[in-house]
């Protein structure tokens, strides 16, 4: 039987639906929740709101466990989508992998926890809440940063499931409209189906299959060095030749936009697995070029070039000072004992040897342990 990965966006309506609006003591609860909606941690949340959330969380948990399917679907948009996917037979979901995408706010994380606990009570053993760092609507910057984290997470996790034969579903019935909008676009690249249910009693599940979308990676090929450096974290001078949708511009500099992050993630395998790229603050000895030509697997070339982009980024940010490389835990840069030759890590067992001179890093060798013997 085909297995699924189901990614569900989570909002906070499950909590707010538990407010008894006929009770005068609760008449301002919704306003209090709204005014504290973007607070990230319980400790930052006013004690009065903490108490409200605690009461609503308990009500929601009890109602989910004590209610029939129709009521559950009415009070939780997220579960409405899941019940729709499994034709009201949630037992069919037990073999699948489920991720609940929460914003970084205390209220949303609380709601996601209630849904996770309910699903586990129904026998679903593989249910995980993923919270992209900073994701909230408090500011455009926070939201954009959170979407970037989400795109990276999807890229790093979903590919493995797809390679193992899983089908990927985006359940976008719940969650905030701003997040749904982005995931609708992202889903065209990562999801086999996107799920919606229009509001209204008895509304049916809408299943949108993946469209045959492919990116024209050759269109950004002339800008691959710049894109790789921005992906590594370097703010670049504005280049009007780069498609405007791929970058964010501020104060004469540009960084990758959410869309640019997604496009680069899809294209970098083909663009970084070819020729050795000329990154600033790096130069290559012939021995390094020869080592590069011997690399057989495209993914190894991609990883090396991503590492070189990171090294170049750090050198550019610190005016060529190689000391910045020593502070990076991933690179693990250090000199050989008794030699002026340094080395840094690409992945476990693979290193690059180099010599720092006048703000430029001269790369000498790339490879495994034999490189250490002849750096």
ABEGO torsion letter per residue (X at the ends): XBBBBBBBBBBAAAAAAABBAABAAAAAAAAAAAAAAABABAAABBAAAAAAAAAAAAAAAAAAAABBAAAAAAABAAAAAAAAAAGGBAAAAAABBBBBBBBABAAAAAAAAAAAAAAAAAGBABBBBBBBBGBBAABAAAAAAAAAAAAAAAAAAAAAAAAAGBBBBBBAABEBAAAAAAAAAAAAAABABBBBBBBEBGBBBBBBBBBBBBBBAAAAAAAAAAAAAAAAGBBBBBBAABBAAABBBBGGBBBBBAAAAAAAAAAAAAAAABBBBBBBGBBBBAAAAAAAAABABAAAAAAAAAAAAAAAAAAAAAGGBAAAAAABAAAGBBBBBGBABBBBBABBGBBBBBBBBGGBBBBABBEBAAAAABX
